[in-house]
Amino acid sequence: MSQCRNTCHPPHKTTSYRPTRLIDVRLGLDSDPCLVVSAEVVQDSVKYAALSYCWGSKEEASTQLKTESSNLKSRLKAIPIDIMPHAMTDAVIACRALSIPYIWIDALCIIQDDSDDWERESQCMGLVYEGAFVTLCALSSSSCHEGFLDRSPRHKIDVSFQSTLDPNIQGTYTMIQRGAKLTSDEYIYEPLQEDLQLSTWEKRAWTFQEMELSTRLIFFGENMLHYRCGMQELSENGFQRRIEGDEPLTLSDIFKTMVEERKSSRVSYGVFYDYAADYNARQLTFESDRLPALSGLAKLIQDQTGDKYLAGLWEKDLHHGLLWYANPSQSTLRECVENFGDPTSCIPTWSWASRQGFFERRVGGFYLSQERHVRPEFDLISASTAVKGLGPFGSVTGGEIKLSGCLVPVPSALILSNQTFWQTQLWWVCSGPDPVYAAHLSLDWDVPAEDLPLGISQRYPVSGLFMLLISSSCRGEASDMWGIAENEDDDEAEMGWTEKHSPVESSEVESGDEGWSVASKGNPAGCEQCAQPDFNRHAWGLVVYPAKQAGQYYRCGLFTSRARGAGGTKLFANTGYAEVRLI
C-alpha cells in the first residue's frame, strides 16, 4: 500500500467527510476497541479502514453484535474484543497489523434500532467506502461468525514424513500451490476472480458498491490474499495486473474521469444501468434494502448529472430507463397482478428493482443500445417516489410516473415466435384480420410449456393488455442486421408475410459509443429521418395492464415495433394522447 500511494495511484486524499462514528483500535494489542464520534476526533485527517463482509443468514444476523440505543453509551467506553464475532475480531487484528488507527463496521457504527440513524447512515455508505484508506473484504467468510484470517487454501497437498534417522521424528509437510510471477497477459485464470467466484461475499448485494466505490481493497480469499487499487491488482501467488495508461479500475475513479473528460449524461446513465443489471442479481436478507444497497452509486450519478432519482431510474432519461427486461418469475398474468397488489411489494412495477435478477435492455434480439437517435414519444407530467428516510436513495414505499402518451390495445391473441433468446419467450403481435406484423413483445411472465401454442399458426389468448409508446428510433440500425436470428424470416414465411426488413445501407450502420448508445449518436440535427415528422420510426414501449384505480397501470412487459408491415410509430398514428399513471 505504501508503494501504491507513492507510485501507481494518486496519494490518498482524506476528504472533509468523516463517518459519523468509527471504532478506535489504537489502544494496544491487549486493549479493547471503543466506539468514537468522529467529530470529536482532534486530528484534521482521520485514517480508517472499512470492513466489507457478510452478516450471514437471518438467524446468524440476529446474533450479530450491534450498537443499539440501549448500549450506545457502553460502546463509547469499550467494546470487549472477546464478545466480538470472529469477522470483527479479525478486522481489528488486521487494522492493528497495518497500523490503521480506526475502522468502520456497519453493525457497530450505525445505531441498528434507530430507523432515522439507519436511513441517514445507509445513504452515506458510498462516501464511507470511498473515503476509507483501505477496505478489508472478507471473501473467505460467509457470516459474521466466521473469520477470514485463518489460512486453509484449497490447493494444498499434505505429505506424511517419517525420519529414517530418528523414528521419533515424524509429521506432515504441507505443499501449497504458488504460481510464478505472471502478468495478466500470461495468466490463464486470474486468482482474484477465482476467489470471488468461490465466495458468498460476491453474491451479496451490499458488497457490490462496497467493492466498486473503494479506493484500495485487500481481499482475504479462500486461496490467498489479493490487493487492488485504481491502477493495479496483485495476488499473493505473484500474479500482477497493471492498468496501462490512465484507465482506472474503481468506479469512483471511472466517474471522476468521466467528469474530467466531460462525458455526456447519457453515458453516465448507461454505466449506471450496466452496473445495476449485475447488482440486481445479488442476494439480500431484506428485500427492502434493494435500493439502499445501491445508494452510493446512485449518488455518484446524481452528483454528476443533477438529475432526479426515481427508484433506480432517472427522470431525464425515462425514455431509456423504462425499457428494461428481466427473466420472468411468474407463469401467468394473474400471478403478476397479484404480486403487484401485494402490500409488501412497495417498489413500483416500472422500476427494474421491483424484479430480482439480471435485467437487459432488449426485446428478443433487438437491443436498445444499438438503436440510432432514440427520442421520447411521451410528455412527462410528473414523477415521484415515496422514500423512507431523509433523501431519495432510501427504501421505496411507492411511486408513480404520470405521463401523456399513446395507448394501443394488444390484440386478443399472440403468436409465439420460434426464436429463443436466452431461454425467454418472444411473441408476435399481428394487426388486422390477415396476419400482418405489428410488434415483437416480451412478457413479464413465462407461459408454461403445456399452455404454449403448438405451432406458429396457433394463438395464445390474452386480454386487457395495452402497448404504451415510450420511445422511437431511426431505421437502419445495426440490430436489424445481426441482432435477430435468421429464424425470423422462417416465421414470416410460415405466416405468409411478404414484407421483409427495410434495406440497410452499410453507411447507415454506426457502432456503439463506449458500449452504450447515446441519444445523439450520429447527428440527429442532420438526420433526414428525424427531420420528417411523419416518417415511420421503430417504436419501443411498455406492455401495461390496468390497475384497480382508473387511469393507473402496471407494467407487465416490453415491446418493440419495427418500422415494417403494420409496425413502427405508425401503429400509434391514429391514437390520441391519454393520461397514464404508471405505478
N, C-alpha and C positions, 0 to 999 in steps of 0.2 A: 504493500500500500504506500510505503514511503517512496518507492521508485515511481509508482503511478502518479503521486502528487507532484513529483519533480520533473517527470519526463512526458509521459504519454497522455496525461489528462490535465486540463486546466486546474490550477490549485483550488482546493476545496474552499468554497465561499460560504461562510456562515451568514445566512440571511437574517434580516431583522425578526423573522418569525421564529418563535420558540414554541414547542409543545406546551400546553398548559401545565402539565405535570411530567416529571421524569423520576427515575429511580436512581438514587445515588449509590454507586457501588465502590466508592473510593476508600472506604474506611479500613481496608486491610483484608487479608485473606481469611482471617478468623472472625471478622466483624459482620454483622448483619446489615444488609442494604436498608434503605428507607426511602419513602416517597417524599419528593420535594416539589414545591410550587416553583416553576421555572422563573417567574417574575421576581422571586426573592433571591435567586442566584446572583451573586455580585458580579461575576465575570461579564465582560462585554460580549464575548462569544462563548457558546456552550457546545462542547464536543460530545456528541452522544451517538450511540448505536440504536438501531431499531430491530426488534425481533419479528420475523415472519414465520409463522408456524401454524399447525392445525390444532384446533381445540379438540377435535375428535367427534364421536357420536353425541347425541343429545344426552345420553347417560353420563358419558365422560365429561362433557362440557358442564353438566350440573354440579360436578365435584371440583371444577376448576377453582383455583384460588383467585378471588376477586376483591376489588375495592368497592365497597358499598357505603351508603350514607352512614350506617351504624358503626363501621370500623375505620372511617376516613382518618379520624384523629390518631388512632393507634398506628395506622400505616405511615403516617407522617413521622412517627417516632422510630419505628423499626418494622421490618418485615423479616421475621426469623427465616433464615435460609433453610432450616430443616422442615418447615411447613410448605415450602415451595414445591410445586410439581417438578418432575425431572427436567422438562424442557426449559423452565425458567432457571433452575439451578445451573444447567449447562450454559445458558446465556450469560449469567453472572460470571461464571468461570471464564468464559471466552472474553468478556469485556476486560476483566482484570488482567488476563494474559496479554491483551492488546493495548493495555494502558489507556483504556477509554473510560472516563470517569462516570458517565451516565448512560442509561439505557431506557428506551421507551418500549413498554409492553402493554398492549391494549387492555388486557384484563385488569391490570393494576393502575394504569394511568387514566382510565375512564371510569367514572362512577357508574357501575353497571345497573343499579336500580334507580337511577335518576334519568328519566327519559329525555329531559331537556339537555342534560350534560352529554348523554349518548348521541343525540341528534347533532348537537353542535360539534362535538369532537370527531364524529364519524365523517363529517363533511370536510374536516381538515386533514384527513389521513394522507392525502396526496402530498401536502406540504410536509407532513411529519417524515415520510419516507424520502422525499426529495431532499430535505434538509439534513438527514442523518449522515454522519461521517461514513458509516457503512451499515448495510443491512445484513443481519445474520439469518440465513434461510435454512430452516431445519428440514431438509429433504428426507432424511432417514427416519424422521419421527412422524407418526400418523395421528398422535394425540398429545395433549398437554402433559400426559403422564409418561410419555416415552422420551428419553433423552436422545441427543444427536451427536454426542462426543465419543461414545463407545465405538471402537473400531471393530467391525466384523465384516470385512469385504467378502463379496460373493465369490470372486475369482481367486481362490486360495486352495492350496494342497497341503495337508498335514502328512508328514513323513515320520514314522516312528524311528527312533535311534537307540541303538544298544551298543555301548562301547565294547570293543573286543579286547581292550586292555584292562578295563576295570568293570566287572559285572555289576557293580553297584551304581554305575553311571548309565542312566537311561532317560529317555524323554522323547520330545517331539520337535521336529523342525517344521516351521510353517513357511511355505513359499507363497508369496503374493505376486500376482501379475503386475508388472511395471513396464510400460512401454518405453521405447526410445523417444528422444526429444524430436517430435514431429510437428510440422506446421499443418494448418487446416487443409492445404493442398495435398499433403501426403497421407493424412489420416483418413481411414475409411469411414470410421464412425466416431463422431465427436463424443468424448466421455461425459461431458456435462449433459448432453441430450439423453444419453443412456440413463444417467441417474435421475433426470427429470421424469423420464417415462416410467421408471420403476417406482416413483414416489406417489403417495396420496396427495402430497403438497401441491403438485401441479394441477390436480383435478379440482381443487377447491377455488371458489370464486374470489374470496377476499385476497388470496395470494397473487392474483393476476396483476392488479395495479401496484401491489407492494413490490413486485419484481420490476415491472415496467417503468415505474417512476423513480426508483432508487438510483443514486449516482454510482455507488460502489456496492458490490454484493459478494459475500462469502457463502458458498453453497456447501453444506455439510451433507454430502451424498452417501448412499449406501456403500459405494465403492471407494470413493476418495473425496478430497476437498477440491473445490473449484473457486476461482476468483474471476470476477467480471467487472469491468468499468465501461465507460463510453467508448474506449478505443482498443481494448484488448480483452482476451479471455484466456485464462491459464488453468491447467489442471495439474493435480498432484503427480500424475504419471509422466509429466514432461510435455504434454500437449500444449500448444500455444496457437492462438489465432489473433492476429493484429489487424485492425481495420485500416485499410490503406486510405491515404488522403484524409479528407475531413468528414467522412461518413460516420455518424455516431451510432451507438448501439442502443442506448437508453431512450425511452420515449420522451422524457423531458428534454433531452438533447435534440431529438428529432424536431420537436416543436419550436425550440429555440432557433434551430437552423432555418425552419420554415419562416419564422417571423423575420429573421435577418435577411432572408432571400425574398421576402415579400410575396410568398406564395398566396394564391387566391384562397378565399374561404372555402370554395368548393373542394379543393384538395384537402383541406383540414377536415371537412365533414367526411370525406371519403376515407381518410385514415381512421377517423373515429369509428365509422361503421365496420371497417375491416377488423379492427381490434374488438369491437363489441360482438361481432359474429362469433369469434373464437371464445370470447369470455362467456357468452351466453350458454355454452355447452358445459360449463363448470357447475359444480355442485355447491349447494348451500344447505346449512342446517335449518335456516328460517328463510322461506321464500320472500318475506317482506324485505330482506336485505338485498334483493337482486339489483336494485338501482343504487342504493347507498354504497355498495361494494365497488361501484364504478365511478364514484363521485369525484375522485382525484383526476381521472382522465377527462371527465365532463367539464370540470372547472378549467382545465388547460385550454379546452376548445372555447369555452365562453370568454376566457381572458383574451384569447387571440381574436375572436370574431365579434364579441359583444352581442351575440345572438341570445335569444330566449330559449332556454332548455325546457323540453316538454317530454318528460318520461322516456328519455332515450332518443328523442328526435329533436330537431332544431327548426324553429319557426320559419326562418328564411329559406329553408331547404326542404320543406314538406313535400314538394313535388318530386323529390328523390327519396326522402326519408320514409315516406309512407309505403313505398314499393319494395317490400321485403317478402320473402317466402321461407317458411320453416317446415321441416318434415312434420306431417300431421300426427297427433297422438289420439285423435278420436276417429270413429268409424262411421258416424252419421252426422247430418246437420243437427239433428235433435240433441245429440250429445254435446256438440259445440255450443248451442244456445243455452243448454242447461248449465254448462260450465261458465259461460259468460254471466249468467244470472246468479252464480254462487257469490254470496256476500264476502267470502274470503278472497275472491278474485278481484282485487282492487285496482290492478293496473289496467288501463283502458285497452280494448281489443286492437286498436290501431297501432299500439306500440309493440315492437319486437320483444320487449321484456315481458309481455303477457304470455309468451310461449317459452318453455325451456328447451334449449338445444341450439345448435348451429343454424344460422339463417343465411340466405343468399338473396341477391337482387336479380332474380331471373324468373321467367316462366318457361318451363321446358328448357330448350336450348337457346332461348333468347335472353341475353344479358343486358341489363340497363347500362352497365359500364361500357358497352360497345355502341351505344346509340349516339347519334350526332344531333347537336343543337336541341337538347332537351329543354322544354319550357313548360310552365304550369298552364293548365287548362281550367282553372277554377279561381274564384275570388274568395280569399280568406276573410271571414267576418270577425272571428275571434278564436283564440286557442288558449286553453288554461288547464292546469292540473292542480289538484288538491294534494298538498305535500305536508307530511308530518315533520315539524321542525322549523328552523329559522330560515332556511334557504331553499333553492329549487332542487337540490340534489338528494333530499331525504326520501323516506318511504312514501310511495304514492298511494293515496286512498281514493283516487278517482280522477277523471279528466274528460274534457270534451273539446273537439275541434268542430267549430261551426263554419260552414263554407257554403258558397253558392256554386253549384255545378250541375252537370248533365247526368241524369239517371236514365238508364235503359233497362227494361226488364230482360232477364236471361230467359231464353226460350224454355219451354216446359220439358225439354228432353235434351240431353247432351250425348255426344258421340265420343267414345274412348279412342284415343289415338293409339296406334300400335307402336309408337315410340315409347321408350322408357328412359328416364333421366334420373340417375342415382336412385333407382327403385321407387320413384314417385310417379303418380298418375298424371297424365296430361290429357285434357279434354278439348274437343272441338265444339265451338258454338256455331250453329248454322242459322241462316236467315231466310225467311220465305218458305213457300211450300216445296220448292226444289232445294236440294242440299247445296247451298251457296255458302262458301266460307265467310265467317264473320269475326271469329276471335279464337285465340288459344287461352285456356283457362286452367289454373291450378287451384284446387280447393283446399281448405284448411282441415279436411278430413279425408281419410283413405277409405274408399268403398271396399268392403270385404270381397274376397275373390268369388265367393258364392253368389254375390249380388251383381257382379260385373256383367256388362253386355257380352254376349257370346261372340259377336262379330262386329266389324266396323259399321255395318248397316243397322245394327241394333242401337237402341236408345236407352240412356239412363234417366229416369224421371226425376225432375227437381221442380220445386215450386216456391215462389216468394222471393227469389233471388234477384238482385239488380247489379248492373255494372255501373260504377261511378267513375267517370273520366277524371283523371288526375293530371296526366302529363301527355305530351306528344313529342315526337322526334322526326327528323328528316328521314326520308327514304334513302336506301342505298348504303346502309351501314354494314360493317364487317360481319355482324352476326347472321345476316341473311346468306352470307357466303359459306361460313363454316360452322356456325353455332347450331344449325339444325341438321339432324341426321338425314341421310338420303331417303329414309323411310317416309318422309313427308310426301314425297311425290307418289309413293305407293298408296298412301292414304287417299290422296286426291284422285288418283286414277281409279281406285275402287269405288269412290263416291261419285265418279263421273264428272269431277271438276276439270275444266279445261284450262282455266286461267292459272298460270304459274307465277313464280316470283317475277317482280319487275327486274328488267336487266340492270346489272350493276357495272358501271364502268370502273376500271381499276383506279382511275384518277379520283373517284369519289370516295374511295376507302381510306380512312385515316386511322392511324394506330392510336392506342390509348395514351393518355398523358400520365406517366408515372403510375401505371396500374389502375388509374381511375379516370373515368370520363369527366370532363368539366363541362358546365353548361355552355361555355363559349368555345368548345372545341372547334377548331377552324375559325371562321369569321362569320357569325350569324348575320352581321350587318350587310355582308356582301353575298349572302346566300339567296339564290333565286327562289328556292322552295320556301324559305322563311318569309320572303318578301311578298308572297302571294297568299292573301288571307283565306282563299278558298281551296288552296292546294291540299290534296288528301295526304295526311301525315300518318305515321304509325302512332297508335294510341296505347297508353298504359293506364291502368287504374285498378280499383279495388272491387272485389265482389262483396256486396253487403246484404244484410238481412235485417228487416225491420225489428226494432225492439218494441217493448210494450207501449212506451210513450210515443205518441205520434211525432214524426219528424226525426226520431232517433234511430240510428242504425248501428249494428255490429259489423265489424269487418270479419269476413269468413272466407276470403280467398283473394287471388290476384289474377289479372288478365293482361294480355297484350293483344291488340287487334292490328294486324299488319295491313298496310295500305294496298290491298288487292281484294278481288271478289267484292263482297259487301262490307269488307272491313276497313279499318283506318278511322280517322276522325269523322269521315262522312257517315259512319254508323250512328253518330250523335247529332248529325246536321239538322234534323227536324225536331230535335228535343230542346225545349226551353230550359233555362236555368231554374233550379229549385233549391230551396234552403235545406241543407242536410246537416244533421248533428251527429257526428261520429263519437261513439262512447266506448 
